[in-house]
Amino acid sequence: NLLQNKTVCLRAPEPEDLELLYSWENNPEWWEIGNTLAPFSRYLLKEYIAESHGVYLFEAVEGLATEALEELAEYAFSYLKLHQLFVHIPIDYEPSKALFARCGFTVTGILTDWITTKDGYSDVLTMQKINERNL
């Protein structure tokens, strides 16, 4: 099945996801990772869900993030025929760097003072994965 395997299912957000999305987006411990320094309103998140036409990766259970990212990359390359994927990761956030490296992403650059943090500014890594099947 597209976007699904035995343990992971990726799907578009539904209206029923509003409270879960609200709790994620308004967790101050995650704001720096997502380059946010302010909470999101329920109204704004409701509008996002209504306008969202893409796939949304939902809560990664411990140990399933790698599998979910691999499933998403497979969809992007096989179905959407994308040539590459990229991500910006705060330079000091080791869990995300390790996750994307496990999934075949490589560091291709550093953006200096790219995100605002509670202490000022921080660099981010750009990591890419090229669709080798289309070369």
One Martini backbone bead per residue (centre of mass of N, CA, C, O) as a GRO file, in nm:
protein
  135
    1ASN     BB    1   0.097   0.035   0.019
    2LEU     BB    2   0.057   0.356   0.012
    3LEU     BB    3   0.205   0.488   0.295
    4GLN     BB    4   0.238   0.173   0.387
    5ASN     BB    5   0.288  -0.063   0.644
    6LYS     BB    6   0.295  -0.260   0.919
    7THR     BB    7   0.369   0.020   1.120
    8VAL     BB    8   0.315   0.250   0.897
    9CYS     BB    9   0.109   0.558   0.855
   10LEU     BB   10   0.055   0.790   0.610
   11ARG     BB   11  -0.121   1.111   0.633
   12ALA     BB   12  -0.356   1.323   0.629
   13PRO     BB   13  -0.504   1.559   0.787
   14GLU     BB   14  -0.756   1.584   1.033
   15PRO     BB   15  -0.987   1.735   1.228
   16GLU     BB   16  -0.925   1.531   1.472
   17ASP     BB   17  -0.611   1.650   1.497
   18LEU     BB   18  -0.608   1.926   1.638
   19GLU     BB   19  -0.519   1.865   1.938
   20LEU     BB   20  -0.255   1.727   1.870
   21LEU     BB   21  -0.129   1.956   1.706
   22TYR     BB   22  -0.150   2.165   1.932
   23SER     BB   23   0.040   2.018   2.132
   24TRP     BB   24   0.291   2.019   1.952
   25GLU     BB   25   0.306   2.332   1.862
   26ASN     BB   26   0.286   2.413   2.198
   27ASN     BB   27   0.574   2.299   2.261
   28PRO     BB   28   0.849   2.462   2.378
   29GLU     BB   29   1.063   2.225   2.338
   30TRP     BB   30   1.010   2.236   2.001
   31TRP     BB   31   1.050   2.520   1.874
   32GLU     BB   32   1.347   2.522   1.782
   33ILE     BB   33   1.322   2.287   1.580
   34GLY     BB   34   1.070   2.452   1.425
   35ASN     BB   35   1.117   2.761   1.424
   36THR     BB   36   0.971   2.858   1.703
   37LEU     BB   37   0.839   3.129   1.945
   38ALA     BB   38   0.526   3.061   1.912
   39PRO     BB   39   0.212   3.007   1.930
   40PHE     BB   40  -0.069   2.831   1.813
   41SER     BB   41  -0.372   2.843   1.698
   42ARG     BB   42  -0.653   2.674   1.637
   43TYR     BB   43  -0.735   2.828   1.389
   44LEU     BB   44  -0.473   2.796   1.225
   45LEU     BB   45  -0.474   2.482   1.233
   46LYS     BB   46  -0.746   2.444   1.098
   47GLU     BB   47  -0.659   2.578   0.831
   48TYR     BB   48  -0.430   2.388   0.767
   49ILE     BB   49  -0.597   2.133   0.744
   50ALA     BB   50  -0.791   2.239   0.518
   51GLU     BB   51  -0.530   2.310   0.313
   52SER     BB   52  -0.416   2.034   0.315
   53HIS     BB   53  -0.249   1.822   0.044
   54GLY     BB   54  -0.060   1.654   0.207
   55VAL     BB   55   0.162   1.487   0.383
   56TYR     BB   56   0.156   1.371   0.725
   57LEU     BB   57   0.360   1.320   0.991
   58PHE     BB   58   0.301   1.127   1.250
   59GLU     BB   59   0.359   1.021   1.537
   60ALA     BB   60   0.659   0.904   1.658
   61VAL     BB   61   0.738   0.618   1.760
   62GLU     BB   62   0.953   0.459   1.915
   63GLY     BB   63   1.145   0.333   1.639
   64LEU     BB   64   0.968   0.465   1.373
   65ALA     BB   65   1.110   0.701   1.222
   66THR     BB   66   1.271   0.553   1.009
   67GLU     BB   67   1.035   0.411   0.872
   68ALA     BB   68   0.874   0.667   0.803
   69LEU     BB   69   1.092   0.808   0.629
   70GLU     BB   70   1.124   0.582   0.422
   71GLU     BB   71   0.830   0.590   0.324
   72LEU     BB   72   0.833   0.884   0.229
   73ALA     BB   73   1.066   0.857   0.024
   74GLU     BB   74   0.934   0.645  -0.152
   75TYR     BB   75   0.695   0.819  -0.234
   76ALA     BB   76   0.853   1.061  -0.354
   77PHE     BB   77   1.010   0.885  -0.571
   78SER     BB   78   0.789   0.688  -0.696
   79TYR     BB   79   0.524   0.873  -0.718
   80LEU     BB   80   0.631   1.185  -0.746
   81LYS     BB   81   0.922   1.199  -0.884
   82LEU     BB   82   1.146   1.297  -0.716
   83HIS     BB   83   1.485   1.395  -0.693
   84GLN     BB   84   1.462   1.540  -0.399
   85LEU     BB   85   1.554   1.581  -0.057
   86PHE     BB   86   1.513   1.813   0.227
   87VAL     BB   87   1.677   1.947   0.530
   88HIS     BB   88   1.648   2.131   0.834
   89ILE     BB   89   1.893   2.129   1.106
   90PRO     BB   90   1.985   2.178   1.395
   91ILE     BB   91   2.316   2.150   1.472
   92ASP     BB   92   2.250   2.029   1.786
   93TYR     BB   93   2.041   1.797   1.672
   94GLU     BB   94   2.109   1.472   1.692
   95PRO     BB   95   1.854   1.295   1.635
   96SER     BB   96   1.801   1.405   1.345
   97LYS     BB   97   2.073   1.355   1.219
   98ALA     BB   98   2.065   1.047   1.260
   99LEU     BB   99   1.807   0.982   1.111
  100PHE     BB  100   1.884   1.096   0.827
  101ALA     BB  101   2.142   0.930   0.794
  102ARG     BB  102   2.005   0.647   0.806
  103CYS     BB  103   1.826   0.748   0.535
  104GLY     BB  104   2.061   0.886   0.330
  105PHE     BB  105   2.144   1.153   0.430
  106THR     BB  106   2.338   1.446   0.349
  107VAL     BB  107   2.561   1.681   0.402
  108THR     BB  108   2.552   2.016   0.215
  109GLY     BB  109   2.523   2.234   0.460
  110ILE     BB  110   2.546   2.570   0.609
  111LEU     BB  111   2.337   2.785   0.800
  112THR     BB  112   2.386   3.092   0.918
  113ASP     BB  113   2.184   3.212   1.146
  114TRP     BB  114   1.884   3.080   1.067
  115ILE     BB  115   1.779   3.062   1.366
  116THR     BB  116   1.576   3.125   1.629
  117THR     BB  117   1.651   3.164   1.968
  118LYS     BB  118   1.658   3.217   2.307
  119ASP     BB  119   1.988   3.305   2.257
  120GLY     BB  120   1.933   3.381   1.934
  121TYR     BB  121   2.135   3.208   1.714
  122SER     BB  122   2.140   2.940   1.458
  123ASP     BB  123   2.249   2.681   1.299
  124VAL     BB  124   2.206   2.484   0.996
  125LEU     BB  125   2.148   2.193   0.838
  126THR     BB  126   2.187   2.050   0.521
  127MET     BB  127   1.995   1.779   0.393
  128GLN     BB  128   2.027   1.513   0.144
  129LYS     BB  129   1.829   1.323  -0.103
  130ILE     BB  130   1.888   1.131  -0.379
  131ASN     BB  131   1.746   1.000  -0.667
  132GLU     BB  132   1.910   0.735  -0.808
  133ARG     BB  133   1.694   0.622  -1.020
  134ASN     BB  134   1.709   0.917  -1.198
  135LEU     BB  135   2.021   0.913  -1.327
   0.00000   0.00000   0.00000
